[in-house]
Every structure is written in structure tokens, then in C-alpha cells.
Amino acid sequence: MTFLIIDTETTGLDLFTHEIIDIAAVQYEFSNNDLTLLLSREHKVKPKHIEKASEVALKINGYTKRKWKKAINIEEFLPELKQIIEKSDFLVGQNLIFDYRFINKAFDQANMERPKYPMYFDTKWMADQLVHDKKLKRSSLDFLCEHYQIKFEGRAHTALADVLRTADLFKVLQKECE
């Protein structure tokens, strides 16, 4: 089975005002409770309306003009993203509905057909069940990585680092939620 773990970073939380500025998609083959890397894509995305960005979001995401100098237009990646999504058996993400909405908005704004999404696992939803059962205090990615001692390279709140953290978290939560 193939699992696609996806994450976006945005210029803020408002779907109608803000936009994707960083996107990562990492596809794994899952067997024997282990993940084997099949492909990894990450792109910094040129914001079209940086003037509407939340300063807090930009600080969290580490946005600077210099770091985004070689950023692409989102439309350049959407055809490949659609293909990757549709060739995956399962989609995984942390608070996946957030990413799903921003990705769909990007497809709509580019006048491109949205992908046909496979079944999905949301690690936040999985953790929310453990919060409900009083086994965890919170379900944020930062808290969960600290709680489960998930180590990672890079900077949290970048799309690729968060995808890799989510992959490790997914393995842990599968066992916890059995």
C-alpha cells in the first residue's frame, strides 16, 4: 500500500484571504509496519498576495524574501501533485482538512480539475481520540512530537519537516489507536 503524507504552510489561517507558501508531499510504501520512501517533493511557493499575509504566520513559517527567491508558482506543481495524490492508496496528514481546503483552493484558482483523493488518515483526529480517552493532553503536532519523543531534522513548521514528523507520528499513533 502507498501512503502519501502531505503538508502545506500558508500565509495565515483564513482560506479566503491566505494562500499556500510551502508544500510537501512524501510517498511511502507501507508493509510490515514500516515505511519505505518512494518519492519526496517540496516546493516553496511564490505568494501572489503577500500583502494579505499574517505576520504571525510568516514568522512561524520562516518566510523571508531571500528564502523564497527561487520559489515556484503553485500552478507549476499542481499537475504533478494531482498525479501523486491519485496514485496513492491512502493520504495522511496532521489536521488534513486544513491542507485539503488550501490545496483545493489552489486547483480552483488555477482552473484545474481537483484530484480524486484516496481514503485518508488524519493524525490530529487519531490523537483527538486519545485526548478524549485522557491518554493525551493535546493533539498539536508539536506537542505530539515532544510527547512521543519524535526527533527530526530541519525546522518545524516547514512543509517537509512537518511531513516527516507526521510520518513518524502516524506509525506511533497506529499502535496507540489499535
C-alpha positions in Angstrom: 0.0 0.0 0.0 1.2 3.5 -0.7 0.7 6.3 1.7 1.1 9.9 0.7 1.8 12.3 3.6 1.2 15.9 2.7 1.5 19.3 4.4 1.1 22.9 3.5 2.3 26.1 5.1 0.3 29.1 4.4 0.3 32.9 4.8 -2.4 32.6 7.5 -5.4 30.5 8.6 -8.1 32.2 6.6 -8.9 30.2 3.5 -10.4 33.1 1.7 -7.6 35.5 2.4 -4.4 33.5 2.7 -2.5 31.1 0.4 0.0 28.3 0.3 3.6 29.3 0.5 5.2 25.9 1.2 4.0 22.4 0.2 5.5 18.9 0.7 4.3 15.5 -0.5 6.2 12.4 0.5 5.0 9.0 -0.7 5.8 5.8 1.2 5.3 2.1 0.6 3.9 0.6 3.8 4.5 -3.0 4.7 5.3 -5.0 7.9 4.6 -1.8 9.9 7.4 0.0 8.2 7.5 2.9 5.7 9.8 2.8 2.6 10.3 6.1 0.9 9.1 6.2 -2.7 9.2 9.9 -3.5 9.6 13.3 -1.9 8.6 16.7 -3.2 8.9 20.0 -1.5 8.3 23.5 -3.0 8.5 27.0 -1.7 5.6 28.8 -3.4 5.5 32.4 -4.5 2.8 34.2 -2.7 0.6 36.2 -5.0 -0.7 38.5 -2.2 2.0 38.7 0.4 0.4 42.0 1.5 -2.5 40.0 2.9 -0.3 37.6 4.9 -0.4 37.3 8.6 2.9 38.5 10.1 2.5 35.8 12.8 2.1 33.0 10.1 5.1 34.3 8.2 7.2 34.3 11.3 6.1 30.7 12.2 6.8 29.5 8.7 10.2 31.3 8.5 9.2 33.3 5.4 11.7 35.8 4.0 12.0 37.2 0.5 15.5 35.7 0.4 14.5 32.2 1.3 11.6 32.3 -1.2 13.8 33.9 -4.0 13.6 30.6 -6.1 10.0 29.8 -5.2 7.7 28.4 -7.9 4.2 29.4 -8.9 1.8 26.8 -7.4 0.4 26.1 -10.8 3.8 24.5 -11.8 3.4 21.8 -9.2 -0.3 21.1 -9.3 -0.3 18.6 -12.2 2.3 16.5 -10.5 0.6 16.8 -7.2 -2.7 15.6 -8.7 -0.9 12.6 -10.2 0.8 11.8 -6.9 -2.4 12.0 -4.9 -4.4 9.9 -7.4 -1.7 7.2 -7.5 -1.7 6.8 -3.7 -3.8 4.3 -1.8 -4.0 6.5 1.3 -3.5 10.1 2.3 -2.1 11.0 5.7 -1.8 14.4 7.3 -1.9 16.4 10.6 -5.1 18.3 10.6 -5.6 17.2 7.0 -8.8 19.2 6.4 -6.7 22.4 6.6 -4.3 21.3 3.9 -7.1 19.8 1.8 -9.0 23.1 1.7 -6.0 25.1 0.7 -4.9 22.6 -2.0 -8.4 22.5 -3.5 -8.5 26.3 -3.5 -5.2 26.3 -5.4 -6.6 23.9 -8.0 -9.8 26.0 -8.3 -7.9 29.3 -8.7 -5.7 27.6 -11.4 -8.9 26.4 -13.2 -7.6 22.9 -12.9 -9.6 19.7 -12.0 -9.2 18.8 -8.4 -7.6 15.4 -7.6 -9.7 12.4 -6.7 -8.5 11.9 -3.1 -8.0 8.4 -1.7 -9.1 7.4 1.8 -7.2 9.3 4.5 -5.9 9.2 8.0 -5.7 12.4 10.0 -3.1 12.1 12.8 -4.8 15.0 14.6 -8.1 13.2 14.6 -6.4 10.0 15.8 -4.7 11.9 18.6 -8.0 13.7 19.5 -9.4 10.2 20.2 -6.6 9.7 22.7 -7.2 13.1 24.2 -10.9 12.2 24.6 -9.8 9.0 26.4 -7.5 11.0 28.7 -4.4 9.3 27.3 -3.0 12.6 25.9 -3.3 16.3 26.9 -3.3 17.8 23.4 -3.2 16.9 19.8 -1.0 19.5 18.2 1.9 18.2 16.1 4.5 20.0 18.3 3.0 18.5 21.5 2.7 15.0 20.0 6.3 15.0 18.7 7.6 16.1 22.1 5.3 13.6 23.9 6.4 10.6 21.7 10.0 11.9 21.5 9.9 12.1 17.7 13.2 13.6 16.5 13.6 15.3 13.2 16.0 17.4 11.2 15.1 20.8 9.9 12.8 23.5 11.2 9.3 22.7 12.5 6.5 24.5 10.6 8.2 23.9 7.2 6.2 21.6 5.0 8.9 18.9 4.6 9.9 18.8 8.2 6.2 18.5 9.2 5.6 15.8 6.7 8.5 13.8 8.1 7.3 14.4 11.7 3.8 13.3 10.6 5.1 10.1 9.1 6.8 9.1 12.4 3.8 10.2 14.3 1.5 8.1 12.1 3.5 5.0 12.9 3.2 5.6 16.6 -0.5 6.5 16.6 -1.4 3.4 14.6 -0.1 1.3 17.5 -1.7 3.6 20.1 -5.1 3.6 18.5 -5.4 -0.1 17.8 
